[in-house]
Amino acid sequence: GYPTYAVTPAGEFVLDETVVKNVVTSEDGEGNKTYTFEINNDLKWSDGVKVTAADFVFGLLFAASPEWAAAGASSQAGRDLVGHTAYKAGETDTFPGVKLLDTYKFSLTIAADRLPYFYELAYVAYGPSPLHVWGQGVEIGEDGSSLTGDVAAAANYVATVERFAPTI
């Protein structure tokens, strides 16, 4: 899993320190709240490939993409983050509430109209998806908030192959 936040048996959201080295929060003038995560650099997928911030960003961008929906998937991933509605609808190629910052750092920004919320940590409790397997031919855009490449082909691959015989 490698989630940013895990849920205890008592239902409490707690930072998963196996995954997250550091988290910083900030609010902008519009009331949006950003969580900037730095993940540990020793995490690995079952095939030995390092888990990076790109895997977290890819997982959210991919699951919220119109291509993933067109492949028959249903996902509410990132629905509380800035820009989700327009991105999911295909009105824009960027999802500004999700941003790759560097190899081990990324941010998630909760939309002001979703705050305050007692369970706000649930809005940023995400795990990675294996970009090197699921996103063959896909990259994170230079803006850090979009996908480039053949996302539709990647979505069809995951929906028809990885779904039934996962390699990771």
TIFI-46733 format. One line per 2 residues: number of its first residue (from 1); for each residue x, y negated, z of C-alpha. Coordinates in Angstrom, 1 decimal, m for minus. Example, Ala and Ser with C-alpha at 12.3 -4.5 7.8 and 13.67 -1.06 7.14 Angstrom:
TIFI-46733
1) 12.3/4.5/7.8; 13.7/1.1/7.1
END
This chain:
TIFI-46733
1) 0.0/0.0/0.0; 2.4/m2.7/1.1
3) m0.3/m5.3/2.0; 0.5/m8.8/3.2
5) m2.0/m8.2/6.1; m3.1/m4.9/7.5
7) m6.2/m4.1/9.5; m5.8/m2.5/12.9
9) m8.1/0.2/14.1; m9.8/m2.5/16.1
11) m10.5/m4.5/12.9; m8.0/m7.2/13.5
13) m6.0/m8.6/10.6; m2.2/m8.6/11.4
15) 0.8/m9.6/9.3; 2.4/m6.5/7.9
17) 6.0/m7.2/8.9; 7.3/m4.2/7.0
19) 6.3/m6.1/3.9; 6.3/m9.8/4.8
21) 9.6/m11.4/5.9; 8.0/m14.8/6.4
23) 4.8/m16.7/5.8; 4.2/m20.4/5.8
25) 0.8/m22.1/5.5; 0.0/m25.6/4.2
27) m3.1/m27.6/3.2; m3.4/m30.1/0.4
29) m5.4/m33.3/0.3; m8.4/m31.5/m1.1
31) m8.6/m29.0/1.7; m7.2/m26.0/m0.2
33) m4.9/m23.8/2.0; m1.8/m22.2/0.6
35) m0.1/m19.1/2.1; 3.5/m18.8/0.9
37) 4.8/m15.3/1.4; 8.4/m14.1/1.3
39) 8.5/m10.4/1.1; 11.3/m8.1/2.4
41) 13.8/m7.2/m0.3; 14.1/m3.5/0.6
43) 10.7/m2.3/m0.5; 10.5/0.3/m3.2
45) 7.9/2.1/m5.3; 7.8/5.9/m5.1
47) 10.0/6.0/m8.3; 12.7/4.0/m6.6
49) 12.1/0.7/m8.4; 12.1/m2.4/m6.1
51) 8.8/m4.0/m5.2; 9.1/m7.8/m5.9
53) 6.8/m10.8/m5.7; 5.9/m10.3/m9.4
55) 4.1/m7.1/m8.4; 1.9/m9.0/m6.0
57) 1.2/m11.7/m8.5; 0.7/m9.2/m11.4
59) m1.8/m7.2/m9.3; m4.0/m10.2/m8.6
61) m3.8/m11.7/m12.1; m4.4/m8.3/m13.7
63) m7.4/m7.4/m11.5; m9.0/m10.8/m12.0
65) m8.4/m10.8/m15.8; m11.2/m10.6/m18.4
67) m9.1/m7.8/m20.0; m9.4/m5.7/m16.9
69) m13.2/m6.2/m16.9; m13.4/m5.4/m20.6
71) m11.6/m2.1/m19.9; m14.6/m1.2/m17.7
73) m13.2/m2.2/m14.3; m14.9/m4.1/m11.6
75) m12.9/m6.3/m9.3; m13.5/m9.2/m7.0
77) m9.7/m9.7/m6.5; m8.9/m13.3/m5.8
79) m12.4/m14.5/m5.8; m11.8/m17.0/m3.0
81) m8.6/m18.4/m4.5; m8.4/m21.7/m6.5
83) m9.3/m21.2/m10.1; m10.7/m17.7/m9.9
85) m14.0/m18.3/m11.6; m12.6/m20.0/m14.7
87) m9.8/m17.4/m15.0; m12.0/m14.4/m14.6
89) m14.4/m15.8/m17.2; m11.6/m16.3/m19.7
91) m12.1/m20.0/m19.8; m8.4/m20.5/m18.9
93) m5.2/m18.4/m19.1; m3.9/m19.6/m15.8
95) m5.0/m18.8/m12.2; m3.6/m21.6/m10.1
97) m4.4/m20.0/m6.8; m1.9/m17.3/m7.5
99) 1.7/m18.3/m8.1; 5.1/m16.5/m8.5
101) 7.8/m18.7/m6.9; 10.9/m16.5/m7.2
103) 11.9/m12.8/m6.9; 10.7/m12.3/m3.4
105) 8.3/m15.3/m2.9; 4.8/m16.0/m4.0
107) 1.8/m18.1/m2.9; m1.9/m17.7/m2.7
109) m4.2/m20.7/m2.3; m7.6/m20.4/m0.8
111) m10.2/m22.8/m2.3; m11.4/m25.5/0.1
113) m15.0/m24.6/m0.4; m14.3/m21.2/1.1
115) m12.9/m22.7/4.3; m13.1/m22.7/7.2
117) m13.7/m19.0/7.6; m13.1/m16.8/10.6
119) m11.7/m14.0/8.4; m9.7/m16.2/6.1
121) m6.7/m13.8/6.3; m8.9/m11.3/4.3
123) m8.7/m13.8/1.4; m4.9/m13.4/1.3
125) m4.6/m9.7/2.3; m3.3/m8.2/m0.9
127) m0.9/m5.5/m1.9; 1.2/m5.2/m5.0
129) 0.5/m3.3/m8.3; 3.4/m1.8/m10.2
131) 4.1/m4.2/m13.0; 6.8/m2.0/m14.5
133) 4.2/0.8/m15.0; 0.8/m0.8/m15.3
135) 2.0/m3.9/m17.1; 4.1/m2.4/m19.9
137) 4.5/m5.2/m22.4; 3.2/m7.8/m20.0
139) 5.1/m10.4/m18.1; 4.3/m13.2/m15.6
141) 4.2/m16.5/m17.6; 6.7/m19.2/m17.0
143) 4.1/m21.1/m15.0; 4.0/m18.2/m12.5
145) 0.2/m18.2/m12.7; m0.6/m16.4/m15.9
147) 0.1/m13.2/m17.8; 1.7/m13.0/m21.2
149) 1.8/m10.1/m23.6; m0.8/m7.5/m24.5
151) m2.9/m7.5/m21.3; m5.8/m5.7/m23.0
153) m3.5/m2.7/m24.0; m2.2/m2.6/m20.4
155) m5.7/m2.6/m19.0; m6.8/0.2/m21.3
157) m3.7/2.2/m20.4; m4.4/1.9/m16.7
159) m8.1/2.6/m17.2; m7.6/5.7/m19.3
161) m4.2/7.2/m18.2; m2.9/5.9/m14.9
163) m6.3/6.1/m13.3; m6.5/9.8/m13.8
165) m2.8/10.7/m13.4; m1.0/8.0/m11.5
167) 2.8/8.0/m11.8; 3.4/5.7/m8.9
END
